[in-house]
């Protein structure tokens, strides 16, 4: 969280961000949700993260081992048009856009 806060400040966007360690987000109409945690928690949090992101909003999920990206993508498919976006050194990023309800 310290690095996230520092990077946001350095890039002049800190005032527009809500940075939290609380995975139990409320339905907040979030424009963009970024999470860098392991695949298991990402799968478990899919309903909560989907509720937090507004229709048309974006999600970016990392901290996923390459062999686990399909499992994470499947967990979010009910709410998002989501797919593998990038892979580096055995880690992947999946991202997508929230569909309208």
Legacy VTK file of the C-alpha trace (Angstrom):
# vtk DataFile Version 3.0
C-alpha trace
ASCII
DATASET POLYDATA
POINTS 101 float
0.000 0.000 0.000
2.911 2.342 0.663
4.230 1.899 -2.891
0.741 2.388 -4.358
0.265 5.606 -2.428
3.719 6.914 -3.356
3.260 6.106 -7.047
-0.163 7.752 -7.107
1.261 10.873 -5.472
4.211 10.970 -7.872
1.827 10.707 -10.849
-0.518 13.391 -9.569
-3.555 11.141 -9.153
-3.569 10.479 -5.394
-6.574 12.731 -4.757
-8.651 10.687 -7.227
-7.889 7.275 -5.703
-9.313 5.257 -2.880
-6.600 2.872 -1.748
-7.700 0.150 0.648
-6.553 -3.128 2.093
-10.165 -4.052 2.903
-11.358 -6.657 0.374
-14.980 -6.268 1.498
-15.845 -3.297 -0.673
-19.271 -1.733 -0.751
-21.102 -1.101 -4.019
-19.390 2.178 -4.768
-19.659 2.620 -8.527
-15.904 2.305 -8.873
-14.510 3.251 -12.291
-11.358 1.111 -12.045
-10.460 -1.622 -9.563
-6.872 -2.903 -9.421
-5.854 -5.846 -7.244
-2.456 -7.503 -6.956
-3.080 -10.583 -4.809
-2.916 -14.328 -5.301
-5.377 -16.278 -7.446
-7.257 -17.926 -4.554
-8.322 -14.669 -2.915
-9.080 -13.129 -6.316
-11.497 -15.980 -7.062
-13.116 -15.724 -3.617
-13.524 -11.950 -3.970
-15.054 -12.016 -7.466
-18.646 -11.259 -6.315
-17.519 -8.412 -4.037
-15.258 -6.908 -6.689
-18.016 -7.183 -9.302
-20.426 -5.357 -6.975
-17.886 -2.585 -6.451
-17.270 -1.838 -10.151
-19.873 0.190 -12.049
-21.208 -1.077 -15.397
-18.650 -0.022 -18.001
-15.949 0.160 -15.312
-12.645 -1.655 -15.648
-10.844 -4.276 -13.578
-7.164 -5.289 -13.601
-6.058 -8.332 -11.603
-2.460 -9.401 -11.105
-0.448 -11.611 -8.786
-1.676 -14.590 -10.794
0.598 -17.455 -11.791
0.362 -18.229 -15.520
-1.271 -21.600 -14.887
-4.023 -19.984 -12.790
-5.198 -17.251 -15.165
-8.010 -19.374 -16.647
-9.430 -20.043 -13.173
-9.419 -16.351 -12.283
-10.891 -15.351 -15.642
-13.685 -17.913 -15.226
-14.539 -16.549 -11.764
-15.141 -13.055 -13.204
-16.814 -14.044 -16.475
-20.347 -13.706 -15.062
-19.843 -9.945 -14.717
-16.929 -8.927 -16.918
-15.677 -9.260 -20.457
-12.273 -10.346 -19.184
-9.191 -11.998 -20.617
-5.477 -12.525 -20.180
-3.762 -9.222 -20.957
-0.060 -9.798 -20.270
2.434 -12.372 -19.028
5.901 -11.786 -17.616
8.243 -14.113 -15.748
5.474 -16.634 -15.104
3.011 -14.060 -13.736
-0.069 -12.813 -15.565
-2.433 -9.861 -15.672
-6.078 -10.295 -16.558
-8.257 -7.293 -17.227
-11.664 -6.470 -18.516
-14.755 -4.308 -18.532
-17.883 -4.707 -16.396
-20.946 -5.580 -18.441
-24.272 -3.847 -17.794
-26.525 -5.722 -15.408
LINES 1 102
101 0 1 2 3 4 5 6 7 8 9 10 11 12 13 14 15 16 17 18 19 20 21 22 23 24 25 26 27 28 29 30 31 32 33 34 35 36 37 38 39 40 41 42 43 44 45 46 47 48 49 50 51 52 53 54 55 56 57 58 59 60 61 62 63 64 65 66 67 68 69 70 71 72 73 74 75 76 77 78 79 80 81 82 83 84 85 86 87 88 89 90 91 92 93 94 95 96 97 98 99 100
